[in-house]
Amino acid sequence: MGKMTGNQIKAARSLLGWTQARVAEASGVSIPTVKRAEGSGALSASPNAIAEICKALEDAGVVFIQENGGSIGVRLK
């Protein structure tokens, strides 16, 4: 997993139709932490919390697309 953005995390949650509470439950972090992770600009949650959130979203079928000559994004498997 490369550098993640708050918008990618929010988009991934949206693709799954999950609430912030569902992400928090699946990742073992608090709802306020999910909210901080989804903030615009620099991620303000801890790297460990971001990793747990991303793992939960990936386990649910999200693929995070890193910038590779194009734009960053998310998609479902």
N, CA, C and O atoms as a Tripos MOL2 file, in Angstrom:
@<TRIPOS>MOLECULE
protein
  308   307    77     0     0
PROTEIN
NO_CHARGES

@<TRIPOS>ATOM
      1 N           0.8530   -1.1790    0.0000 N.3       1 MET1
      2 CA          0.0000    0.0000    0.0000 C.3       1 MET1
      3 C           0.8910    1.2320    0.0000 C.2       1 MET1
      4 O           1.7760    1.3730    0.8440 O.2       1 MET1
      5 N           0.6500    2.1080   -0.9430 N.am      2 GLY2
      6 CA          1.4270    3.3350   -1.0340 C.3       2 GLY2
      7 C           0.7810    4.4510   -0.2310 C.2       2 GLY2
      8 O           0.0400    4.2060    0.7220 O.2       2 GLY2
      9 N           1.0690    5.6600   -0.6270 N.am      3 LYS3
     10 CA          0.5050    6.8170    0.0470 C.3       3 LYS3
     11 C          -0.9930    6.9060   -0.2430 C.2       3 LYS3
     12 O          -1.4140    6.8670   -1.4000 O.2       3 LYS3
     13 N          -1.7740    7.0220    0.7970 N.am      4 MET4
     14 CA         -3.2230    7.0550    0.6990 C.3       4 MET4
     15 C          -3.7140    8.4830    0.9320 C.2       4 MET4
     16 O          -3.0690    9.2590    1.6380 O.2       4 MET4
     17 N          -4.8480    8.8220    0.3410 N.am      5 THR5
     18 CA         -5.4500   10.1310    0.5990 C.3       5 THR5
     19 C          -6.7900    9.9430    1.3010 C.2       5 THR5
     20 O          -7.4140    8.8850    1.2200 O.2       5 THR5
     21 N          -7.2050   10.9780    1.9770 N.am      6 GLY6
     22 CA         -8.5080   10.9540    2.6400 C.3       6 GLY6
     23 C          -9.6430   10.7570    1.6510 C.2       6 GLY6
     24 O         -10.6220   10.0700    1.9430 O.2       6 GLY6
     25 N          -9.5040   11.3680    0.4720 N.am      7 ASN7
     26 CA        -10.5420   11.2080   -0.5460 C.3       7 ASN7
     27 C         -10.6460    9.7710   -1.0310 C.2       7 ASN7
     28 O         -11.7450    9.2950   -1.3190 O.2       7 ASN7
     29 N          -9.5140    9.0680   -1.1250 N.am      8 GLN8
     30 CA         -9.5490    7.6590   -1.5220 C.3       8 GLN8
     31 C         -10.2710    6.8200   -0.4700 C.2       8 GLN8
     32 O         -11.0630    5.9420   -0.8120 O.2       8 GLN8
     33 N         -10.0040    7.0810    0.7860 N.am      9 ILE9
     34 CA        -10.6560    6.3320    1.8580 C.3       9 ILE9
     35 C         -12.1580    6.5950    1.8340 C.2       9 ILE9
     36 O         -12.9580    5.6670    1.9530 O.2       9 ILE9
     37 N         -12.5290    7.8450    1.6810 N.am     10 LYS10
     38 CA        -13.9550    8.2000    1.6160 C.3      10 LYS10
     39 C         -14.6210    7.5590    0.3980 C.2      10 LYS10
     40 O         -15.7360    7.0470    0.5030 O.2      10 LYS10
     41 N         -13.9570    7.5820   -0.7450 N.am     11 ALA11
     42 CA        -14.5060    6.9840   -1.9610 C.3      11 ALA11
     43 C         -14.6480    5.4690   -1.8080 C.2      11 ALA11
     44 O         -15.6350    4.8860   -2.2570 O.2      11 ALA11
     45 N         -13.6720    4.8430   -1.1790 N.am     12 ALA12
     46 CA        -13.7320    3.3990   -0.9590 C.3      12 ALA12
     47 C         -14.9330    3.0440   -0.0820 C.2      12 ALA12
     48 O         -15.6610    2.0910   -0.3620 O.2      12 ALA12
     49 N         -15.1240    3.8100    0.9610 N.am     13 ARG13
     50 CA        -16.2730    3.5870    1.8510 C.3      13 ARG13
     51 C         -17.5660    3.7410    1.0800 C.2      13 ARG13
     52 O         -18.4920    2.9480    1.2490 O.2      13 ARG13
     53 N         -17.6350    4.7430    0.2440 N.am     14 SER14
     54 CA        -18.8300    5.0010   -0.5480 C.3      14 SER14
     55 C         -19.1090    3.8620   -1.5310 C.2      14 SER14
     56 O         -20.2580    3.4540   -1.6980 O.2      14 SER14
     57 N         -18.0600    3.3460   -2.1810 N.am     15 LEU15
     58 CA        -18.2330    2.2340   -3.1110 C.3      15 LEU15
     59 C         -18.8510    1.0180   -2.4230 C.2      15 LEU15
     60 O         -19.6490    0.2930   -3.0180 O.2      15 LEU15
     61 N         -18.4760    0.8080   -1.1750 N.am     16 LEU16
     62 CA        -19.0050   -0.3260   -0.4260 C.3      16 LEU16
     63 C         -20.3810   -0.0490    0.1680 C.2      16 LEU16
     64 O         -21.0760   -0.9710    0.5950 O.2      16 LEU16
     65 N         -20.7730    1.2290    0.1940 N.am     17 GLY17
     66 CA        -22.0350    1.5970    0.8290 C.3      17 GLY17
     67 C         -21.9590    1.5240    2.3460 C.2      17 GLY17
     68 O         -22.9680    1.3210    3.0210 O.2      17 GLY17
     69 N         -20.7500    1.6920    2.8760 N.am     18 TRP18
     70 CA        -20.5230    1.6080    4.3130 C.3      18 TRP18
     71 C         -20.6290    2.9790    4.9600 C.2      18 TRP18
     72 O         -20.3040    3.9980    4.3500 O.2      18 TRP18
     73 N         -21.0900    2.9880    6.2040 N.am     19 THR19
     74 CA        -21.0680    4.1970    7.0240 C.3      19 THR19
     75 C         -19.6950    4.3000    7.6850 C.2      19 THR19
     76 O         -18.9150    3.3470    7.6850 O.2      19 THR19
     77 N         -19.4200    5.4640    8.2410 N.am     20 GLN20
     78 CA        -18.1750    5.6110    8.9900 C.3      20 GLN20
     79 C         -18.1620    4.6580   10.1790 C.2      20 GLN20
     80 O         -17.1080    4.1460   10.5550 O.2      20 GLN20
     81 N         -19.3250    4.4200   10.7690 N.am     21 ALA21
     82 CA        -19.4140    3.4920   11.8990 C.3      21 ALA21
     83 C         -19.0480    2.0740   11.4590 C.2      21 ALA21
     84 O         -18.3860    1.3470   12.2000 O.2      21 ALA21
     85 N         -19.4700    1.6830   10.2740 N.am     22 ARG22
     86 CA        -19.1570    0.3380    9.7740 C.3      22 ARG22
     87 C         -17.6560    0.2030    9.5220 C.2      22 ARG22
     88 O         -17.0730   -0.8390    9.8230 O.2      22 ARG22
     89 N         -17.0340    1.2300    8.9810 N.am     23 VAL23
     90 CA        -15.5870    1.2090    8.7630 C.3      23 VAL23
     91 C         -14.8630    1.1170   10.1070 C.2      23 VAL23
     92 O         -13.9080    0.3540   10.2560 O.2      23 VAL23
     93 N         -15.3210    1.8930   11.0720 N.am     24 ALA24
     94 CA        -14.7120    1.8680   12.3960 C.3      24 ALA24
     95 C         -14.8040    0.4690   13.0030 C.2      24 ALA24
     96 O         -13.8270   -0.0370   13.5560 O.2      24 ALA24
     97 N         -15.9620   -0.1440   12.8990 N.am     25 GLU25
     98 CA        -16.1600   -1.4820   13.4400 C.3      25 GLU25
     99 C         -15.2510   -2.5080   12.7470 C.2      25 GLU25
    100 O         -14.6160   -3.3330   13.4040 O.2      25 GLU25
    101 N         -15.2010   -2.4430   11.4200 N.am     26 ALA26
    102 CA        -14.4110   -3.4070   10.6490 C.3      26 ALA26
    103 C         -12.9080   -3.2450   10.8680 C.2      26 ALA26
    104 O         -12.1550   -4.2160   10.7860 O.2      26 ALA26
    105 N         -12.4830   -2.0290   11.1420 N.am     27 SER27
    106 CA        -11.0490   -1.7590   11.2660 C.3      27 SER27
    107 C         -10.5570   -1.7090   12.7070 C.2      27 SER27
    108 O          -9.3500   -1.7300   12.9520 O.2      27 SER27
    109 N         -11.4800   -1.6430   13.6590 N.am     28 GLY28
    110 CA        -11.0820   -1.5830   15.0590 C.3      28 GLY28
    111 C         -10.5930   -0.2240   15.5100 C.2      28 GLY28
    112 O          -9.8650   -0.1150   16.4970 O.2      28 GLY28
    113 N         -10.9910    0.8130   14.7910 N.am     29 VAL29
    114 CA        -10.6490    2.1810   15.2020 C.3      29 VAL29
    115 C         -11.9380    2.9220   15.5520 C.2      29 VAL29
    116 O         -13.0330    2.4120   15.3100 O.2      29 VAL29
    117 N         -11.8140    4.0960   16.1070 N.am     30 SER30
    118 CA        -12.9950    4.8610   16.5010 C.3      30 SER30
    119 C         -13.5920    5.6210   15.3080 C.2      30 SER30
    120 O         -12.9230    5.8460   14.3000 O.2      30 SER30
    121 N         -14.8450    6.0040   15.4460 N.am     31 ILE31
    122 CA        -15.4990    6.8030   14.4000 C.3      31 ILE31
    123 C         -14.7690    8.1280   14.1980 C.2      31 ILE31
    124 O         -14.5510    8.5190   13.0510 O.2      31 ILE31
    125 N         -14.3780    8.8440   15.2690 N.am     32 PRO32
    126 CA        -13.6210   10.0790   15.0430 C.3      32 PRO32
    127 C         -12.3190    9.8530   14.2670 C.2      32 PRO32
    128 O         -11.8900   10.7220   13.5080 O.2      32 PRO32
    129 N         -11.6940    8.6900   14.4540 N.am     33 THR33
    130 CA        -10.4740    8.3790   13.6980 C.3      33 THR33
    131 C         -10.7960    8.2140   12.2230 C.2      33 THR33
    132 O         -10.0440    8.6860   11.3700 O.2      33 THR33
    133 N         -11.9060    7.5470   11.9090 N.am     34 VAL34
    134 CA        -12.3260    7.4040   10.5140 C.3      34 VAL34
    135 C         -12.5880    8.7860    9.9240 C.2      34 VAL34
    136 O         -12.1820    9.0640    8.7950 O.2      34 VAL34
    137 N         -13.2560    9.6450   10.6710 N.am     35 LYS35
    138 CA        -13.5340   11.0030   10.1880 C.3      35 LYS35
    139 C         -12.2350   11.7530    9.9000 C.2      35 LYS35
    140 O         -12.1250   12.4480    8.8900 O.2      35 LYS35
    141 N         -11.2570   11.6100   10.7890 N.am     36 ARG36
    142 CA         -9.9580   12.2730   10.5570 C.3      36 ARG36
    143 C          -9.2630   11.6960    9.3300 C.2      36 ARG36
    144 O          -8.6390   12.4300    8.5640 O.2      36 ARG36
    145 N          -9.3710   10.3840    9.1440 N.am     37 ALA37
    146 CA         -8.7360    9.7380    7.9980 C.3      37 ALA37
    147 C          -9.3450   10.2090    6.6860 C.2      37 ALA37
    148 O          -8.6520   10.2680    5.6700 O.2      37 ALA37
    149 N         -10.6250   10.5410    6.6950 N.am     38 GLU38
    150 CA        -11.3110   10.9760    5.4850 C.3      38 GLU38
    151 C         -11.1920   12.4660    5.2210 C.2      38 GLU38
    152 O         -11.7160   12.9570    4.2210 O.2      38 GLU38
    153 N         -10.5270   13.1820    6.0820 N.am     39 GLY39
    154 CA        -10.4050   14.6240    5.9100 C.3      39 GLY39
    155 C          -9.6410   14.9810    4.6500 C.2      39 GLY39
    156 O          -8.8060   14.2140    4.1720 O.2      39 GLY39
    157 N          -9.9350   16.1420    4.1290 N.am     40 SER40
    158 CA         -9.2080   16.5940    2.9410 C.3      40 SER40
    159 C          -7.8230   17.0610    3.3620 C.2      40 SER40
    160 O          -7.6020   17.4310    4.5150 O.2      40 SER40
    161 N          -6.9130   17.0390    2.4300 N.am     41 GLY41
    162 CA         -5.5410   17.4260    2.7310 C.3      41 GLY41
    163 C          -4.7810   16.2650    3.3260 C.2      41 GLY41
    164 O          -5.1030   15.1050    3.0700 O.2      41 GLY41
    165 N          -3.7730   16.5740    4.1200 N.am     42 ALA42
    166 CA         -2.9320   15.5420    4.7210 C.3      42 ALA42
    167 C          -3.7400   14.7030    5.7060 C.2      42 ALA42
    168 O          -4.5730   15.2290    6.4430 O.2      42 ALA42
    169 N          -3.4900   13.4030    5.7130 N.am     43 LEU43
    170 CA         -4.1870   12.5160    6.6350 C.3      43 LEU43
    171 C          -3.7890   12.8670    8.0590 C.2      43 LEU43
    172 O          -2.6050   13.0110    8.3650 O.2      43 LEU43
    173 N          -4.7870   13.0060    8.9300 N.am     44 SER44
    174 CA         -4.4740   13.3860   10.2990 C.3      44 SER44
    175 C          -4.6700   12.2410   11.2860 C.2      44 SER44
    176 O          -4.5830   12.4540   12.4960 O.2      44 SER44
    177 N          -4.9290   11.0460   10.8020 N.am     45 ALA45
    178 CA         -4.9750    9.8710   11.6610 C.3      45 ALA45
    179 C          -3.5870    9.2350   11.6640 C.2      45 ALA45
    180 O          -2.7780    9.4960   10.7740 O.2      45 ALA45
    181 N          -3.3190    8.4100   12.6580 N.am     46 SER46
    182 CA         -1.9990    7.7840   12.7550 C.3      46 SER46
    183 C          -1.7760    6.8060   11.6010 C.2      46 SER46
    184 O          -2.7350    6.2680   11.0470 O.2      46 SER46
    185 N          -0.5200    6.5800   11.2420 N.am     47 PRO47
    186 CA         -0.2390    5.6170   10.1750 C.3      47 PRO47
    187 C          -0.8120    4.2270   10.4600 C.2      47 PRO47
    188 O          -1.2750    3.5480    9.5430 O.2      47 PRO47
    189 N          -0.7820    3.8030   11.7240 N.am     48 ASN48
    190 CA         -1.3320    2.5020   12.0850 C.3      48 ASN48
    191 C          -2.8460    2.4770   11.8540 C.2      48 ASN48
    192 O          -3.3780    1.4930   11.3400 O.2      48 ASN48
    193 N          -3.5360    3.5500   12.2310 N.am     49 ALA49
    194 CA         -4.9880    3.6210   12.0290 C.3      49 ALA49
    195 C          -5.3210    3.6200   10.5410 C.2      49 ALA49
    196 O          -6.2650    2.9520   10.1200 O.2      49 ALA49
    197 N          -4.5640    4.3560    9.7490 N.am     50 ILE50
    198 CA         -4.7850    4.3840    8.2930 C.3      50 ILE50
    199 C          -4.6060    2.9800    7.7270 C.2      50 ILE50
    200 O          -5.4010    2.5340    6.9000 O.2      50 ILE50
    201 N          -3.5610    2.2810    8.1750 N.am     51 ALA51
    202 CA         -3.3080    0.9210    7.6900 C.3      51 ALA51
    203 C          -4.4650   -0.0090    8.0430 C.2      51 ALA51
    204 O          -4.8660   -0.8290    7.2180 O.2      51 ALA51
    205 N          -5.0050    0.1060    9.2530 N.am     52 GLU52
    206 CA         -6.1190   -0.7450    9.6720 C.3      52 GLU52
    207 C          -7.3880   -0.4390    8.8700 C.2      52 GLU52
    208 O          -8.1220   -1.3470    8.4820 O.2      52 GLU52
    209 N          -7.6320    0.8380    8.6310 N.am     53 ILE53
    210 CA         -8.8050    1.2390    7.8370 C.3      53 ILE53
    211 C          -8.6690    0.7120    6.4140 C.2      53 ILE53
    212 O          -9.6090    0.1310    5.8710 O.2      53 ILE53
    213 N          -7.5080    0.9130    5.8160 N.am     54 CYS54
    214 CA         -7.2920    0.4630    4.4390 C.3      54 CYS54
    215 C          -7.3860   -1.0520    4.3330 C.2      54 CYS54
    216 O          -7.9380   -1.5700    3.3630 O.2      54 CYS54
    217 N          -6.8560   -1.7650    5.3160 N.am     55 LYS55
    218 CA         -6.9380   -3.2310    5.3070 C.3      55 LYS55
    219 C          -8.3880   -3.6900    5.3560 C.2      55 LYS55
    220 O          -8.7760   -4.6000    4.6230 O.2      55 LYS55
    221 N          -9.1930   -3.0670    6.2140 N.am     56 ALA56
    222 CA        -10.6080   -3.4400    6.3190 C.3      56 ALA56
    223 C         -11.3240   -3.1930    4.9930 C.2      56 ALA56
    224 O         -12.1330   -4.0140    4.5610 O.2      56 ALA56
    225 N         -11.0320   -2.0730    4.3540 N.am     57 LEU57
    226 CA        -11.6700   -1.7560    3.0730 C.3      57 LEU57
    227 C         -11.1930   -2.7110    1.9740 C.2      57 LEU57
    228 O         -11.9880   -3.1490    1.1420 O.2      57 LEU57
    229 N          -9.9180   -3.0260    1.9740 N.am     58 GLU58
    230 CA         -9.3830   -3.9670    0.9860 C.3      58 GLU58
    231 C          -9.9600   -5.3660    1.1990 C.2      58 GLU58
    232 O         -10.2890   -6.0580    0.2360 O.2      58 GLU58
    233 N         -10.0800   -5.7780    2.4580 N.am     59 ASP59
    234 CA        -10.6640   -7.0870    2.7570 C.3      59 ASP59
    235 C         -12.1070   -7.1810    2.2700 C.2      59 ASP59
    236 O         -12.6050   -8.2670    1.9750 O.2      59 ASP59
    237 N         -12.7720   -6.0280    2.1890 N.am     60 ALA60
    238 CA        -14.1680   -5.9790    1.7190 C.3      60 ALA60
    239 C         -14.2660   -5.8850    0.1970 C.2      60 ALA60
    240 O         -15.3670   -5.8930   -0.3550 O.2      60 ALA60
    241 N         -13.1140   -5.7960   -0.4860 N.am     61 GLY61
    242 CA        -13.1310   -5.8080   -1.9410 C.3      61 GLY61
    243 C         -12.6740   -4.5520   -2.6430 C.2      61 GLY61
    244 O         -12.7780   -4.4570   -3.8660 O.2      61 GLY61
    245 N         -12.1720   -3.5870   -1.9010 N.am     62 VAL62
    246 CA        -11.6970   -2.3440   -2.5120 C.3      62 VAL62
    247 C         -10.2460   -2.5010   -2.9580 C.2      62 VAL62
    248 O          -9.4400   -3.1280   -2.2700 O.2      62 VAL62
    249 N          -9.9260   -1.9340   -4.1000 N.am     63 VAL63
    250 CA         -8.5510   -1.8580   -4.5780 C.3      63 VAL63
    251 C          -8.1840   -0.3760   -4.6420 C.2      63 VAL63
    252 O          -8.8570    0.4110   -5.3070 O.2      63 VAL63
    253 N          -7.1190   -0.0100   -3.9510 N.am     64 PHE64
    254 CA         -6.6340    1.3650   -3.9900 C.3      64 PHE64
    255 C          -5.6730    1.4910   -5.1650 C.2      64 PHE64
    256 O          -4.7250    0.7160   -5.2830 O.2      64 PHE64
    257 N          -5.9170    2.4620   -6.0280 N.am     65 ILE65
    258 CA         -5.0980    2.6760   -7.2160 C.3      65 ILE65
    259 C          -4.1580    3.8430   -6.9220 C.2      65 ILE65
    260 O          -4.5900    4.9610   -6.6410 O.2      65 ILE65
    261 N          -2.8670    3.5480   -6.9950 N.am     66 GLN66
    262 CA         -1.8640    4.5750   -6.7410 C.3      66 GLN66
    263 C          -1.5510    5.3240   -8.0280 C.2      66 GLN66
    264 O          -1.7790    4.8210   -9.1280 O.2      66 GLN66
    265 N          -1.0360    6.5100   -7.8740 N.am     67 GLU67
    266 CA         -0.6550    7.3040   -9.0400 C.3      67 GLU67
    267 C           0.4530    6.5790   -9.7910 C.2      67 GLU67
    268 O           1.5200    6.3200   -9.2350 O.2      67 GLU67
    269 N           0.2040    6.2560  -11.0350 N.am     68 ASN68
    270 CA          1.1810    5.5310  -11.8500 C.3      68 ASN68
    271 C           1.1670    6.1040  -13.2540 C.2      68 ASN68
    272 O           1.0100    5.3780  -14.2360 O.2      68 ASN68
    273 N           1.3300    7.3830  -13.3340 N.am     69 GLY69
    274 CA          1.2590    8.0490  -14.6170 C.3      69 GLY69
    275 C          -0.1380    8.5900  -14.8920 C.2      69 GLY69
    276 O          -0.3530    9.3140  -15.8650 O.2      69 GLY69
    277 N          -1.0660    8.2410  -14.0460 N.am     70 GLY70
    278 CA         -2.4470    8.7160  -14.1560 C.3      70 GLY70
    279 C          -2.8810    9.2600  -12.8200 C.2      70 GLY70
    280 O          -2.0680    9.7760  -12.0540 O.2      70 GLY70
    281 N          -4.1350    9.1470  -12.5470 N.am     71 SER71
    282 CA         -4.6810    9.6570  -11.2990 C.3      71 SER71
    283 C          -4.8260    8.5400  -10.2710 C.2      71 SER71
    284 O          -4.9310    7.3660  -10.6260 O.2      71 SER71
    285 N          -4.8300    8.9170   -8.9970 N.am     72 ILE72
    286 CA         -5.1170    7.9620   -7.9390 C.3      72 ILE72
    287 C          -6.6060    7.6960   -7.9130 C.2      72 ILE72
    288 O          -7.3860    8.4840   -8.4480 O.2      72 ILE72
    289 N          -7.0080    6.6020   -7.3000 N.am     73 GLY73
    290 CA         -8.4230    6.2940   -7.2340 C.3      73 GLY73
    291 C          -8.6910    5.0360   -6.4450 C.2      73 GLY73
    292 O          -7.8180    4.5380   -5.7340 O.2      73 GLY73
    293 N          -9.9080    4.5210   -6.5720 N.am     74 VAL74
    294 CA        -10.3180    3.2680   -5.9560 C.3      74 VAL74
    295 C         -11.2520    2.5500   -6.9150 C.2      74 VAL74
    296 O         -11.8880    3.1700   -7.7680 O.2      74 VAL74
    297 N         -11.3240    1.2350   -6.7620 N.am     75 ARG75
    298 CA        -12.2790    0.4510   -7.5280 C.3      75 ARG75
    299 C         -12.5960   -0.7880   -6.7280 C.2      75 ARG75
    300 O         -11.9200   -1.0880   -5.7450 O.2      75 ARG75
    301 N         -13.6190   -1.5080   -7.1410 N.am     76 LEU76
    302 CA        -13.9470   -2.7790   -6.5040 C.3      76 LEU76
    303 C         -13.3010   -3.8980   -7.2920 C.2      76 LEU76
    304 O         -13.1480   -3.8060   -8.5100 O.2      76 LEU76
    305 N         -12.9210   -4.9540   -6.5930 N.am     77 LYS77
    306 CA        -12.3290   -6.1360   -7.2450 C.3      77 LYS77
    307 C         -13.3270   -6.7380   -8.2040 C.2      77 LYS77
    308 O         -13.0310   -7.7390   -8.8560 O.2      77 LYS77
@<TRIPOS>BOND
     1     1     2 1
     2     2     3 1
     3     3     4 2
     4     3     5 am
     5     5     6 1
     6     6     7 1
     7     7     8 2
     8     7     9 am
     9     9    10 1
    10    10    11 1
    11    11    12 2
    12    11    13 am
    13    13    14 1
    14    14    15 1
    15    15    16 2
    16    15    17 am
    17    17    18 1
    18    18    19 1
    19    19    20 2
    20    19    21 am
    21    21    22 1
    22    22    23 1
    23    23    24 2
    24    23    25 am
    25    25    26 1
    26    26    27 1
    27    27    28 2
    28    27    29 am
    29    29    30 1
    30    30    31 1
    31    31    32 2
    32    31    33 am
    33    33    34 1
    34    34    35 1
    35    35    36 2
    36    35    37 am
    37    37    38 1
    38    38    39 1
    39    39    40 2
    40    39    41 am
    41    41    42 1
    42    42    43 1
    43    43    44 2
    44    43    45 am
    45    45    46 1
    46    46    47 1
    47    47    48 2
    48    47    49 am
    49    49    50 1
    50    50    51 1
    51    51    52 2
    52    51    53 am
    53    53    54 1
    54    54    55 1
    55    55    56 2
    56    55    57 am
    57    57    58 1
    58    58    59 1
    59    59    60 2
    60    59    61 am
    61    61    62 1
    62    62    63 1
    63    63    64 2
    64    63    65 am
    65    65    66 1
    66    66    67 1
    67    67    68 2
    68    67    69 am
    69    69    70 1
    70    70    71 1
    71    71    72 2
    72    71    73 am
    73    73    74 1
    74    74    75 1
    75    75    76 2
    76    75    77 am
    77    77    78 1
    78    78    79 1
    79    79    80 2
    80    79    81 am
    81    81    82 1
    82    82    83 1
    83    83    84 2
    84    83    85 am
    85    85    86 1
    86    86    87 1
    87    87    88 2
    88    87    89 am
    89    89    90 1
    90    90    91 1
    91    91    92 2
    92    91    93 am
    93    93    94 1
    94    94    95 1
    95    95    96 2
    96    95    97 am
    97    97    98 1
    98    98    99 1
    99    99   100 2
   100    99   101 am
   101   101   102 1
   102   102   103 1
   103   103   104 2
   104   103   105 am
   105   105   106 1
   106   106   107 1
   107   107   108 2
   108   107   109 am
   109   109   110 1
   110   110   111 1
   111   111   112 2
   112   111   113 am
   113   113   114 1
   114   114   115 1
   115   115   116 2
   116   115   117 am
   117   117   118 1
   118   118   119 1
   119   119   120 2
   120   119   121 am
   121   121   122 1
   122   122   123 1
   123   123   124 2
   124   123   125 am
   125   125   126 1
   126   126   127 1
   127   127   128 2
   128   127   129 am
   129   129   130 1
   130   130   131 1
   131   131   132 2
   132   131   133 am
   133   133   134 1
   134   134   135 1
   135   135   136 2
   136   135   137 am
   137   137   138 1
   138   138   139 1
   139   139   140 2
   140   139   141 am
   141   141   142 1
   142   142   143 1
   143   143   144 2
   144   143   145 am
   145   145   146 1
   146   146   147 1
   147   147   148 2
   148   147   149 am
   149   149   150 1
   150   150   151 1
   151   151   152 2
   152   151   153 am
   153   153   154 1
   154   154   155 1
   155   155   156 2
   156   155   157 am
   157   157   158 1
   158   158   159 1
   159   159   160 2
   160   159   161 am
   161   161   162 1
   162   162   163 1
   163   163   164 2
   164   163   165 am
   165   165   166 1
   166   166   167 1
   167   167   168 2
   168   167   169 am
   169   169   170 1
   170   170   171 1
   171   171   172 2
   172   171   173 am
   173   173   174 1
   174   174   175 1
   175   175   176 2
   176   175   177 am
   177   177   178 1
   178   178   179 1
   179   179   180 2
   180   179   181 am
   181   181   182 1
   182   182   183 1
   183   183   184 2
   184   183   185 am
   185   185   186 1
   186   186   187 1
   187   187   188 2
   188   187   189 am
   189   189   190 1
   190   190   191 1
   191   191   192 2
   192   191   193 am
   193   193   194 1
   194   194   195 1
   195   195   196 2
   196   195   197 am
   197   197   198 1
   198   198   199 1
   199   199   200 2
   200   199   201 am
   201   201   202 1
   202   202   203 1
   203   203   204 2
   204   203   205 am
   205   205   206 1
   206   206   207 1
   207   207   208 2
   208   207   209 am
   209   209   210 1
   210   210   211 1
   211   211   212 2
   212   211   213 am
   213   213   214 1
   214   214   215 1
   215   215   216 2
   216   215   217 am
   217   217   218 1
   218   218   219 1
   219   219   220 2
   220   219   221 am
   221   221   222 1
   222   222   223 1
   223   223   224 2
   224   223   225 am
   225   225   226 1
   226   226   227 1
   227   227   228 2
   228   227   229 am
   229   229   230 1
   230   230   231 1
   231   231   232 2
   232   231   233 am
   233   233   234 1
   234   234   235 1
   235   235   236 2
   236   235   237 am
   237   237   238 1
   238   238   239 1
   239   239   240 2
   240   239   241 am
   241   241   242 1
   242   242   243 1
   243   243   244 2
   244   243   245 am
   245   245   246 1
   246   246   247 1
   247   247   248 2
   248   247   249 am
   249   249   250 1
   250   250   251 1
   251   251   252 2
   252   251   253 am
   253   253   254 1
   254   254   255 1
   255   255   256 2
   256   255   257 am
   257   257   258 1
   258   258   259 1
   259   259   260 2
   260   259   261 am
   261   261   262 1
   262   262   263 1
   263   263   264 2
   264   263   265 am
   265   265   266 1
   266   266   267 1
   267   267   268 2
   268   267   269 am
   269   269   270 1
   270   270   271 1
   271   271   272 2
   272   271   273 am
   273   273   274 1
   274   274   275 1
   275   275   276 2
   276   275   277 am
   277   277   278 1
   278   278   279 1
   279   279   280 2
   280   279   281 am
   281   281   282 1
   282   282   283 1
   283   283   284 2
   284   283   285 am
   285   285   286 1
   286   286   287 1
   287   287   288 2
   288   287   289 am
   289   289   290 1
   290   290   291 1
   291   291   292 2
   292   291   293 am
   293   293   294 1
   294   294   295 1
   295   295   296 2
   296   295   297 am
   297   297   298 1
   298   298   299 1
   299   299   300 2
   300   299   301 am
   301   301   302 1
   302   302   303 1
   303   303   304 2
   304   303   305 am
   305   305   306 1
   306   306   307 1
   307   307   308 2
@<TRIPOS>SUBSTRUCTURE
     1 MET1         2 RESIDUE 1 A MET
     2 GLY2         6 RESIDUE 1 A GLY
     3 LYS3        10 RESIDUE 1 A LYS
     4 MET4        14 RESIDUE 1 A MET
     5 THR5        18 RESIDUE 1 A THR
     6 GLY6        22 RESIDUE 1 A GLY
     7 ASN7        26 RESIDUE 1 A ASN
     8 GLN8        30 RESIDUE 1 A GLN
     9 ILE9        34 RESIDUE 1 A ILE
    10 LYS10       38 RESIDUE 1 A LYS
    11 ALA11       42 RESIDUE 1 A ALA
    12 ALA12       46 RESIDUE 1 A ALA
    13 ARG13       50 RESIDUE 1 A ARG
    14 SER14       54 RESIDUE 1 A SER
    15 LEU15       58 RESIDUE 1 A LEU
    16 LEU16       62 RESIDUE 1 A LEU
    17 GLY17       66 RESIDUE 1 A GLY
    18 TRP18       70 RESIDUE 1 A TRP
    19 THR19       74 RESIDUE 1 A THR
    20 GLN20       78 RESIDUE 1 A GLN
    21 ALA21       82 RESIDUE 1 A ALA
    22 ARG22       86 RESIDUE 1 A ARG
    23 VAL23       90 RESIDUE 1 A VAL
    24 ALA24       94 RESIDUE 1 A ALA
    25 GLU25       98 RESIDUE 1 A GLU
    26 ALA26      102 RESIDUE 1 A ALA
    27 SER27      106 RESIDUE 1 A SER
    28 GLY28      110 RESIDUE 1 A GLY
    29 VAL29      114 RESIDUE 1 A VAL
    30 SER30      118 RESIDUE 1 A SER
    31 ILE31      122 RESIDUE 1 A ILE
    32 PRO32      126 RESIDUE 1 A PRO
    33 THR33      130 RESIDUE 1 A THR
    34 VAL34      134 RESIDUE 1 A VAL
    35 LYS35      138 RESIDUE 1 A LYS
    36 ARG36      142 RESIDUE 1 A ARG
    37 ALA37      146 RESIDUE 1 A ALA
    38 GLU38      150 RESIDUE 1 A GLU
    39 GLY39      154 RESIDUE 1 A GLY
    40 SER40      158 RESIDUE 1 A SER
    41 GLY41      162 RESIDUE 1 A GLY
    42 ALA42      166 RESIDUE 1 A ALA
    43 LEU43      170 RESIDUE 1 A LEU
    44 SER44      174 RESIDUE 1 A SER
    45 ALA45      178 RESIDUE 1 A ALA
    46 SER46      182 RESIDUE 1 A SER
    47 PRO47      186 RESIDUE 1 A PRO
    48 ASN48      190 RESIDUE 1 A ASN
    49 ALA49      194 RESIDUE 1 A ALA
    50 ILE50      198 RESIDUE 1 A ILE
    51 ALA51      202 RESIDUE 1 A ALA
    52 GLU52      206 RESIDUE 1 A GLU
    53 ILE53      210 RESIDUE 1 A ILE
    54 CYS54      214 RESIDUE 1 A CYS
    55 LYS55      218 RESIDUE 1 A LYS
    56 ALA56      222 RESIDUE 1 A ALA
    57 LEU57      226 RESIDUE 1 A LEU
    58 GLU58      230 RESIDUE 1 A GLU
    59 ASP59      234 RESIDUE 1 A ASP
    60 ALA60      238 RESIDUE 1 A ALA
    61 GLY61      242 RESIDUE 1 A GLY
    62 VAL62      246 RESIDUE 1 A VAL
    63 VAL63      250 RESIDUE 1 A VAL
    64 PHE64      254 RESIDUE 1 A PHE
    65 ILE65      258 RESIDUE 1 A ILE
    66 GLN66      262 RESIDUE 1 A GLN
    67 GLU67      266 RESIDUE 1 A GLU
    68 ASN68      270 RESIDUE 1 A ASN
    69 GLY69      274 RESIDUE 1 A GLY
    70 GLY70      278 RESIDUE 1 A GLY
    71 SER71      282 RESIDUE 1 A SER
    72 ILE72      286 RESIDUE 1 A ILE
    73 GLY73      290 RESIDUE 1 A GLY
    74 VAL74      294 RESIDUE 1 A VAL
    75 ARG75      298 RESIDUE 1 A ARG
    76 LEU76      302 RESIDUE 1 A LEU
    77 LYS77      306 RESIDUE 1 A LYS
